[in-house]
Amino acid sequence: MPKSEKQKLKLLYLLKILTEQTDEQHPMPMPVLLEKLKAEDISAERKSVYNDINCLIDFGVDIVFDSSRGNGGYYLASRDFELPELKLLADAVSASRFITKSKSAQLIRKIEKLASKYEAVQLQRQVYTAEQIKNENESIYYHVDAIHTAIHENRQISFLYLEWNLQKELVARKGGEPYRISPWSLMWNDENYYLIGYDAGAGMLKHFRVDKIGPIEMLSERREGEEAFKKCDLSAYSAKTFGMYGGEEEIVTLSFPNTLVGVALDRFGKDVSLQKLPDERFAVHVKVMVSRQFYGWLAGIGKEARVISPKHVQESYHAYLREILENLQ
C-alpha cells in the first residue's frame, strides 16, 4: 500500500495501538506512540497525534493521559467489557460441554482481543481448566442458527434425531424417519442445549438435544402449537424435568430435613412453598415429570429424601429402590 494511502489510516492505527497495547497499568508515552505508528509505515508529528487523540476523545473514546509516571503516557481507560466480565465469559466458554474444544479456543481468542495484551495474558491464565468432556459436534452452531432462523420466520423444520450405538456412532432414531417439528425455543439444562418444539403428530411439546440433531431442513409450512407453548412456563418445565427425561407429570409432596433446604431451592426454585414439619423437617409440593431419573435424584440424596404423596409415586419409588438392591445381589 503506498505511503500516502496508509497515511489516511493514521487515526485507525492510533486507536488500534491504544486498544491493544495500553491499559491503566501500561500507559504509552508520546515518543513510543510515534515509534509504533512509524512501525506501521505511518509518519507523524507530535502535534498531529495530539490532534488525533483529541479527535478520538471528542468521538467518545475514553483516552486518559497519566502524568504520574515519568514523562506520562496515554492509555485506553474504559472498554465495552471489564476484565472480570471477560474472565466470566471465557470461563463459561471453556467450561461449557456444549462448545467443542476447537470452537472454545477460537471464541476465547476473540474474547482476548477485547482486552489489552497485558490483560489478555491474565485471561489466558484464568481460563485454564482441568481436562473435561467436551462435545465433538461442530455442526451445533449451524443448527442453532437454523433453529433461530426458523423461529424468526415462523416455519417448521425437519431433521433426523440421532443416538449412540455400541460402535460409538451416531445413528438415526425411528429407522431414519425424519422428525417434523415446530421450533419455539432453545433452552440450557444440565450442561446441554435443547430445542423445545411442538410435535403435531403427538399433539405435545417435546425437547431435543441440539448436539443429537442431524442436518436441519427448513420447511415452508408455518409453525403449529402456539397455544401449547404459551401455556408452558419454561423455567418450571426445566425444574420439573430431571435430566430432560420425559415422564408423567405429577404434583408430588417430598420431605427433607431442614439442613437440605438449599438442595430443594436449587432444584425447584425459590418460589416453591415450604411447609414446616415436626422433627426438624419440611415438605415441598412440586410438579415433576415422574421418571427413573427423578427417582435417581432422590436416591442420590439418600435416606433423608422421602416421597410423602401421592401413594402410587411413593410405591413406585420404593419399587425402584428394591429393583436396584435385587440386581446387586
Buried (B, 14 or more C-beta within 10 A) or exposed (E): EEEEEBBEBBBEBBBEBBBBBBBBEBBBBBEBBBEBBEEBEBEBEEEBBEEBBEEBEEEEBEBBEBEEEEEEBBBBBEBEBEBEBBBEBBBEBBBBBBBBEEBBBEBBEEBBEBBBBBBBEBBEEBBEEEEEEBBEBEBBBEBBEBBEBBBEEEBBBBBBBBEEEEEEEBEBEEEEEBBBBBBBBBBEBEEBBBBBBBBBEEEEBBBBBBBBBBEBBEBEEEBBBEEBBEEBEBEBBBBBBBBBEBBEEBEBBBBBBEEBEEBBBEBBEEEEEBEEBEEEBBBBBBBBBBBBBBBBBBBEBEEEBBBBBBEEBBEBBEEBEEEEEEEEE
